[in-house]
C-alpha cells in the first residue's frame, strides 16, 4: 500500500540551541518530532515527522516568531520555521 504525501517522512536539521528551545516551548504537536531527534555530527540535530506534524509545528513556530521581541529567541524561531517551510515546499522535480 502506497503512503500518501501526508504520511511520508520529512526531515529537517536544526542546531542544539534550536532543539532546546523547541523542547522548552513544548508545543502540543511536537512530541513525536522531538522524540525523533538524532545528532548529526557537527551539523546539529535531525528531526523527522510527517507532513501533518511539520505543518502543525510550523504554524506554532511561525506564530511565536512573529510575536517575539527582536533577539536571539526570535532568530532561532525564524530559523526553525524556515527549515520546516523548506521541508514542506513542493519539489520542483522528482528523483
KOLNURO-853579 format. One record per residue (C-alpha): residue number from 1; residue in one letter; x, y, z. Coordinates in nm, 3 decimals. Layout:
<dotis>
@k NUM	r a	u X	v Y	w Z
...
</dotis>
This chain:
<dotis>
@k 1	r x	u 0.000	v 0.000	w 0.000
@k 2	r x	u 0.149	v 0.336	w -0.104
@k 3	r x	u 0.197	v 0.607	w 0.154
@k 4	r x	u 0.014	v 0.934	w 0.096
@k 5	r x	u 0.204	v 1.264	w 0.089
@k 6	r x	u 0.076	v 1.337	w 0.440
@k 7	r x	u 0.231	v 1.012	w 0.569
@k 8	r x	u 0.575	v 1.040	w 0.406
@k 9	r x	u 0.852	v 1.118	w 0.650
@k 10	r x	u 1.015	v 1.459	w 0.616
@k 11	r x	u 1.328	v 1.575	w 0.795
@k 12	r x	u 1.499	v 1.896	w 0.897
@k 13	r x	u 1.832	v 1.979	w 1.055
@k 14	r x	u 1.841	v 2.230	w 1.341
@k 15	r x	u 2.104	v 2.343	w 1.590
@k 16	r x	u 2.133	v 2.231	w 1.951
@k 17	r x	u 2.004	v 2.566	w 2.084
@k 18	r x	u 1.707	v 2.550	w 1.845
@k 19	r x	u 1.625	v 2.198	w 1.967
@k 20	r x	u 1.648	v 2.314	w 2.329
@k 21	r x	u 1.407	v 2.600	w 2.252
@k 22	r x	u 1.155	v 2.364	w 2.089
@k 23	r x	u 1.171	v 2.137	w 2.394
@k 24	r x	u 1.118	v 2.436	w 2.623
@k 25	r x	u 0.817	v 2.562	w 2.425
@k 26	r x	u 0.658	v 2.214	w 2.433
@k 27	r x	u 0.402	v 2.263	w 2.156
@k 28	r x	u 0.114	v 2.012	w 2.169
@k 29	r x	u 0.207	v 1.871	w 1.827
@k 30	r x	u 0.583	v 1.843	w 1.881
@k 31	r x	u 0.618	v 1.532	w 2.098
@k 32	r x	u 0.678	v 1.280	w 1.816
@k 33	r x	u 0.900	v 1.517	w 1.619
@k 34	r x	u 1.116	v 1.595	w 1.924
@k 35	r x	u 1.139	v 1.225	w 2.009
@k 36	r x	u 1.294	v 1.167	w 1.666
@k 37	r x	u 1.592	v 1.399	w 1.732
@k 38	r x	u 1.922	v 1.240	w 1.636
@k 39	r x	u 2.264	v 1.403	w 1.647
@k 40	r x	u 2.431	v 1.461	w 1.310
@k 41	r x	u 2.799	v 1.512	w 1.392
@k 42	r x	u 2.873	v 1.886	w 1.395
@k 43	r x	u 2.573	v 1.981	w 1.180
@k 44	r x	u 2.314	v 1.975	w 1.458
@k 45	r x	u 2.013	v 1.751	w 1.505
@k 46	r x	u 1.788	v 1.584	w 1.253
@k 47	r x	u 1.416	v 1.583	w 1.328
@k 48	r x	u 1.173	v 1.370	w 1.132
@k 49	r x	u 0.797	v 1.372	w 1.109
@k 50	r x	u 0.502	v 1.353	w 0.878
@k 51	r x	u 0.384	v 1.642	w 0.662
@k 52	r x	u 0.096	v 1.693	w 0.904
@k 53	r x	u 0.334	v 1.705	w 1.203
@k 54	r x	u 0.558	v 1.959	w 1.028
@k 55	r x	u 0.265	v 2.175	w 0.911
@k 56	r x	u 0.124	v 2.197	w 1.262
@k 57	r x	u 0.465	v 2.265	w 1.416
@k 58	r x	u 0.542	v 2.530	w 1.151
@k 59	r x	u 0.222	v 2.714	w 1.242
@k 60	r x	u 0.310	v 2.730	w 1.611
@k 61	r x	u 0.673	v 2.826	w 1.548
@k 62	r x	u 0.588	v 3.097	w 1.292
@k 63	r x	u 0.323	v 3.243	w 1.521
@k 64	r x	u 0.567	v 3.265	w 1.812
@k 65	r x	u 0.839	v 3.408	w 1.587
@k 66	r x	u 0.607	v 3.681	w 1.463
@k 67	r x	u 0.508	v 3.777	w 1.818
@k 68	r x	u 0.851	v 3.755	w 1.981
@k 69	r x	u 1.060	v 4.057	w 2.059
@k 70	r x	u 1.368	v 4.101	w 1.847
@k 71	r x	u 1.659	v 3.896	w 1.973
@k 72	r x	u 1.812	v 3.553	w 1.985
@k 73	r x	u 1.488	v 3.366	w 2.056
@k 74	r x	u 1.317	v 3.527	w 1.757
@k 75	r x	u 1.614	v 3.444	w 1.531
@k 76	r x	u 1.606	v 3.082	w 1.648
@k 77	r x	u 1.232	v 3.057	w 1.585
@k 78	r x	u 1.268	v 3.204	w 1.237
@k 79	r x	u 1.548	v 2.956	w 1.164
@k 80	r x	u 1.328	v 2.664	w 1.271
@k 81	r x	u 1.032	v 2.799	w 1.071
@k 82	r x	u 1.248	v 2.834	w 0.760
@k 83	r x	u 1.376	v 2.476	w 0.794
@k 84	r x	u 1.020	v 2.349	w 0.829
@k 85	r x	u 0.900	v 2.551	w 0.530
@k 86	r x	u 1.186	v 2.418	w 0.313
@k 87	r x	u 1.091	v 2.062	w 0.407
@k 88	r x	u 0.725	v 2.132	w 0.327
@k 89	r x	u 0.789	v 2.307	w -0.004
@k 90	r x	u 0.687	v 2.112	w -0.312
@k 91	r x	u 0.977	v 1.969	w -0.503
@k 92	r x	u 1.043	v 2.116	w -0.847
@k 93	r x	u 1.139	v 1.775	w -0.981
@k 94	r x	u 1.105	v 1.413	w -0.878
@k 95	r x	u 1.407	v 1.190	w -0.833
</dotis>
